[in-house]
Amino acid sequence: MKKITMKIGNTFAETFEDFILSRKAKGLSDKTLITYNQHFKAVRRHLDVDIPIDDLTKSDLECMVSSMRASELAPNTISSYVRTVKTFLSWCNDEEITSLKMHNYKCEETIKETYSDKELERLLKKPNTRKCAFSEYRTWVIINLLVNNGTRAATVRNIKNKDVDLENLVIYLRHTKSKKSQVIPLCTELCGILKEYMRIRGGSDDDFLFPTENGEQLKEHGLRSSIARYNNRRGIQRTSIHAFRHTFARKYLVDCGGNAFTLQRLLGHSTLDMTKHYCAIFDADIAKNYDKFSPLAQMKSNSTRIKIHK
């Protein structure tokens, strides 16, 4: 007769499944949930996930990181995996499952990929609307929008005609990463572009602003492919949609003299952390025209205009 053993407590893997279910209930995006599951599959190669969660120790987590390093994973990859485990353990702490915590793994500081001004000039050149396909014209308008405010790709795909308020120079973003509605400003140039585009595009208020040629919502892959084809036709090898977001941040901070707090609101960041990251990585460019912003330069300039009265 087979001996019956009592199972006390859930394993790391079973507890992680509960974590995923709780995140689903909280409304996290499918993309985030997929990322969590992908990271878990990677983590289990370096950590015994069948041990009871109560038996997990700080030493186990340190060995996990050491194993990842021994496997020669990129520092940024390790950082991503560790961040997911940290989020999971934070949830476990809230649920009083365990009190174990984990610190972030220090990754390499990377310079964000951005488009050069010459590349932007090519991309922003308006196509001949009498000769080009709707998809090319639509992509040109999208790129103008991305350069105007650095909106995320998923948000762009979910904008509807009714969300565009040309009278008040804004677009209402209802589908954002933070799940919070957001209002972004439009420059006069973009308002003119959108006014013409919406006249050509037509459709009802509830239709998506940037649909496929069949009038359906653009899929993520469809948008990325459309950007890639558009860029390549103009001799631009760089095709990243997210690079437009980084480009907007760089130009807003450096070329336009914008401030970090406003940039945080424009990009929809819940905290200043990512915005401060942008400020740090573009530090080399901040020296440009610094005489205009330097307190010392301003005082020296003013002193030359001061008249000394005896």
C-alpha positions as CSV (number, residue, x, y, z in Angstrom):
1,M,0.0,0.0,0.0
2,K,1.3,3.5,-1.0
3,K,2.2,5.6,2.0
4,I,0.1,8.8,2.2
5,T,2.2,12.0,2.9
6,M,0.6,15.2,4.1
7,K,1.2,18.2,2.0
8,I,1.7,21.4,4.1
9,G,1.8,24.7,2.4
10,N,1.9,25.6,-1.3
11,T,5.1,25.5,-3.3
12,F,6.7,28.5,-4.9
13,A,5.1,27.5,-8.3
14,E,1.6,27.1,-6.8
15,T,1.9,30.4,-5.0
16,F,3.0,32.1,-8.2
17,E,-0.1,30.8,-9.9
18,D,-2.2,32.4,-7.1
19,F,-0.2,35.6,-7.7
20,I,-1.1,35.6,-11.4
21,L,-4.8,35.0,-10.6
22,S,-4.8,38.0,-8.2
23,R,-3.2,40.2,-10.8
24,K,-5.8,39.2,-13.3
25,A,-8.5,40.1,-10.8
26,K,-6.8,43.4,-10.3
27,G,-7.0,44.2,-14.0
28,L,-3.4,44.0,-15.1
29,S,-2.9,43.9,-18.8
30,D,-2.6,40.6,-20.7
31,K,0.8,41.8,-21.9
32,T,2.1,42.2,-18.3
33,L,0.7,38.8,-17.3
34,I,2.4,37.2,-20.3
35,T,5.7,38.8,-19.2
36,Y,5.3,37.5,-15.7
37,N,4.7,33.9,-16.9
38,Q,7.6,34.1,-19.3
39,H,9.9,35.3,-16.5
40,F,8.7,32.6,-14.3
41,K,9.6,29.9,-16.9
42,A,13.1,31.5,-17.0
43,V,13.4,31.7,-13.2
44,R,12.6,28.0,-12.7
45,R,15.8,27.1,-14.6
46,H,17.8,28.7,-11.8
47,L,15.5,28.1,-8.7
48,D,13.7,25.0,-7.4
49,V,10.1,26.2,-7.7
50,D,8.7,23.0,-6.2
51,I,9.9,23.8,-2.7
52,P,7.3,25.1,-0.2
53,I,7.2,28.9,-0.3
54,D,7.7,28.8,3.5
55,D,11.1,27.1,3.0
56,L,12.4,29.7,0.5
57,T,15.4,31.5,1.9
58,K,17.5,34.5,1.1
59,S,20.3,32.1,0.2
60,D,18.0,30.4,-2.4
61,L,17.5,33.8,-4.0
62,E,21.1,34.7,-4.0
63,C,22.0,31.3,-5.6
64,M,19.3,31.9,-8.2
65,V,21.0,35.2,-9.2
66,S,24.5,33.5,-9.1
67,S,23.1,30.8,-11.4
68,M,21.8,33.4,-13.8
69,R,25.2,35.1,-13.9
70,A,27.0,31.8,-14.4
71,S,24.7,31.2,-17.4
72,E,26.0,34.5,-18.8
73,L,22.6,36.1,-19.0
74,A,22.8,39.9,-19.8
75,P,22.6,42.1,-16.7
76,N,19.5,43.8,-17.9
77,T,17.8,40.4,-18.4
78,I,18.7,39.3,-14.9
79,S,17.4,42.6,-13.6
80,S,14.0,42.0,-15.3
81,Y,13.7,38.5,-13.9
82,V,14.7,39.7,-10.4
83,R,12.2,42.5,-10.6
84,T,9.4,40.0,-11.3
85,V,10.4,37.9,-8.4
86,K,10.6,41.0,-6.2
87,T,7.0,42.0,-7.2
88,F,5.8,38.4,-6.5
89,L,7.4,38.5,-3.0
90,S,5.9,41.9,-2.3
91,W,2.5,40.4,-3.0
92,C,3.4,37.4,-0.8
93,N,4.3,39.9,2.0
94,D,0.9,41.7,1.6
95,E,-0.9,38.3,1.8
96,E,1.2,37.3,4.9
97,I,2.5,34.2,3.0
98,T,6.1,35.1,3.6
99,S,8.2,38.0,4.9
100,L,11.1,37.4,2.5
101,K,12.1,40.4,0.4
102,M,14.4,40.9,-2.5
103,H,16.4,43.8,-3.7
104,N,16.7,45.0,-7.3
105,Y,19.6,43.7,-9.4
106,K,21.9,46.5,-10.5
107,C,21.8,46.5,-14.3
108,E,23.8,48.4,-16.9
109,E,22.8,51.9,-17.7
110,T,21.9,52.0,-21.3
111,I,21.5,54.9,-23.7
112,K,17.9,54.9,-25.0
113,E,17.6,54.5,-28.8
114,T,16.4,57.7,-30.4
115,Y,15.8,59.0,-33.9
116,S,18.2,61.7,-35.2
117,D,16.8,65.0,-36.5
118,K,17.8,64.0,-40.0
119,E,15.8,60.7,-39.7
120,L,12.8,62.7,-38.3
121,E,12.9,65.1,-41.2
122,R,12.5,62.1,-43.6
123,L,9.8,60.5,-41.6
124,L,7.8,63.7,-41.1
125,K,7.8,64.6,-44.8
126,K,4.2,64.3,-45.9
127,P,3.4,61.7,-48.5
128,N,1.4,62.5,-51.6
129,T,-2.2,61.8,-50.4
130,R,-3.4,61.5,-54.0
131,K,-1.0,58.7,-54.8
132,C,-0.2,56.9,-51.6
133,A,-2.2,54.1,-49.9
134,F,-4.3,54.9,-46.8
135,S,-2.0,52.9,-44.6
136,E,1.0,55.1,-45.5
137,Y,-0.9,58.3,-44.9
138,R,-2.2,56.9,-41.6
139,T,1.3,55.9,-40.5
140,W,2.6,59.4,-41.3
141,V,-0.1,60.9,-39.0
142,I,0.7,58.4,-36.3
143,I,4.4,59.3,-36.4
144,N,3.5,63.0,-36.1
145,L,1.5,62.1,-33.0
146,L,4.4,60.1,-31.5
147,V,6.8,63.0,-32.1
148,N,4.3,65.4,-30.6
149,N,3.8,63.6,-27.3
150,G,5.6,60.2,-27.1
151,T,2.4,58.1,-26.7
152,R,2.7,54.4,-26.2
153,A,1.9,52.1,-29.1
154,A,-0.9,50.3,-27.2
155,T,-2.5,53.6,-26.4
156,V,-2.3,54.9,-30.0
157,R,-4.2,51.8,-31.2
158,N,-7.0,52.4,-28.8
159,I,-7.7,56.1,-29.6
160,K,-11.2,56.7,-31.0
161,N,-12.5,59.5,-33.1
162,K,-14.4,60.9,-30.2
163,D,-11.3,61.2,-28.1
164,V,-9.8,64.0,-30.3
165,D,-10.9,67.5,-29.2
166,L,-9.4,69.8,-31.8
167,E,-11.3,72.8,-30.4
168,N,-9.5,72.5,-27.0
169,L,-6.2,71.2,-28.6
170,V,-6.2,67.9,-26.7
171,I,-6.6,64.1,-27.0
172,Y,-8.2,62.1,-24.3
173,L,-6.4,58.8,-23.7
174,R,-8.7,56.2,-22.2
175,H,-6.4,53.2,-22.6
176,T,-3.2,53.7,-20.8
177,K,-0.6,51.4,-19.1
178,S,-1.5,52.9,-15.7
179,K,-5.3,52.3,-16.3
180,K,-5.8,56.0,-15.6
181,S,-7.3,58.3,-18.2
182,Q,-4.9,61.0,-19.5
183,V,-5.2,64.2,-21.5
184,I,-2.4,65.1,-23.8
185,P,-2.0,68.5,-25.5
186,L,-1.7,69.0,-29.3
187,C,0.4,71.6,-31.0
188,T,-1.2,73.7,-33.7
189,E,0.7,71.8,-36.4
190,L,-0.7,68.5,-35.3
191,C,-4.2,69.9,-35.0
192,G,-4.1,70.8,-38.7
193,I,-2.8,67.3,-39.6
194,L,-5.5,65.6,-37.6
195,K,-8.2,67.8,-39.0
196,E,-7.4,66.8,-42.5
197,Y,-6.8,63.2,-41.6
198,M,-10.2,62.8,-39.8
199,R,-11.9,64.4,-42.8
200,I,-10.3,61.8,-45.1
201,R,-10.7,58.9,-42.6
202,G,-14.3,59.6,-41.8
203,G,-16.2,57.1,-39.6
204,S,-18.4,57.4,-36.5
205,D,-17.3,58.8,-33.1
206,D,-16.9,55.3,-31.7
207,D,-14.6,54.1,-34.5
208,F,-10.9,53.8,-33.9
209,L,-8.9,56.8,-35.1
210,F,-6.2,54.7,-36.7
211,P,-7.8,51.6,-38.2
212,T,-6.7,49.1,-40.8
213,E,-7.7,49.7,-44.4
214,N,-10.7,47.4,-43.6
215,G,-11.8,49.7,-40.8
216,E,-10.8,47.3,-38.0
217,Q,-8.7,48.1,-35.0
218,L,-4.9,47.9,-35.7
219,K,-3.2,45.0,-33.9
220,E,0.1,45.5,-32.2
221,H,1.9,43.5,-34.8
222,G,0.1,45.4,-37.6
223,L,1.2,48.8,-36.2
224,R,4.8,47.7,-35.7
225,S,4.9,46.3,-39.3
226,S,3.4,49.4,-40.7
227,I,6.0,51.6,-39.0
228,A,8.8,49.3,-40.1
229,R,7.7,49.4,-43.8
230,Y,7.1,53.2,-43.7
231,N,10.6,53.8,-42.2
232,N,12.4,51.4,-44.5
233,R,10.8,53.0,-47.6
234,R,12.4,56.3,-46.5
235,G,15.8,54.7,-46.0
236,I,15.6,54.6,-42.2
237,Q,16.8,51.2,-40.8
238,R,15.6,52.1,-37.2
239,T,12.0,50.9,-36.9
240,S,11.3,50.9,-33.1
241,I,8.0,52.5,-32.1
242,H,9.2,53.0,-28.5
243,A,12.2,54.9,-29.8
244,F,9.8,57.7,-30.7
245,R,8.9,57.9,-27.0
246,H,12.6,58.2,-26.1
247,T,13.1,60.7,-28.9
248,F,10.2,62.8,-27.6
249,A,11.6,62.8,-24.1
250,R,15.1,63.8,-25.3
251,K,13.9,66.6,-27.5
252,Y,11.4,67.8,-25.0
253,L,14.1,68.0,-22.3
254,V,17.1,69.1,-24.3
255,D,15.9,70.9,-27.4
256,C,12.7,72.4,-26.1
257,G,13.9,73.2,-22.5
258,G,11.0,71.3,-20.9
259,N,11.0,70.3,-17.3
260,A,10.9,66.8,-15.7
261,F,7.6,67.3,-13.9
262,T,5.7,68.2,-17.0
263,L,7.4,65.4,-18.9
264,Q,6.2,63.0,-16.3
265,R,2.6,64.0,-16.9
266,L,3.0,64.0,-20.7
267,L,4.4,60.4,-20.6
268,G,1.9,59.2,-18.1
269,H,4.5,58.0,-15.6
270,S,3.0,57.3,-12.1
271,T,6.3,58.4,-10.5
272,L,9.3,60.5,-11.3
273,D,11.6,57.5,-11.4
274,M,11.5,56.9,-15.2
275,T,11.5,60.6,-15.9
276,K,14.7,61.0,-13.8
277,H,16.2,58.2,-15.8
278,Y,15.6,60.2,-19.0
279,C,17.2,63.2,-17.4
280,A,20.2,61.2,-16.4
281,I,20.8,59.4,-19.7
282,F,20.5,62.6,-21.8
283,D,22.9,64.4,-19.4
284,A,25.5,64.8,-22.1
285,D,23.2,66.8,-24.3
286,I,22.1,69.1,-21.5
287,A,25.3,71.1,-22.0
288,K,23.9,72.4,-25.2
289,N,23.1,76.1,-25.0
290,Y,23.7,75.9,-21.2
291,D,24.6,79.6,-21.1
292,K,20.9,80.2,-21.5
293,F,20.0,78.3,-18.3
294,S,23.2,78.7,-16.1
295,P,22.6,81.0,-13.1
296,L,26.3,82.0,-13.2
297,A,26.1,82.9,-16.9
298,Q,23.0,84.9,-16.3
299,M,24.6,86.8,-13.4
300,K,27.8,87.5,-15.4
301,S,25.7,88.7,-18.3
302,N,23.6,91.0,-16.0
303,S,26.7,92.4,-14.3
304,T,28.0,93.8,-17.6
305,R,24.8,95.9,-17.8
306,I,25.1,97.3,-14.3
307,K,26.2,100.9,-14.0
308,I,28.2,101.8,-11.0
309,H,27.1,105.1,-9.4
310,K,29.6,107.0,-7.3
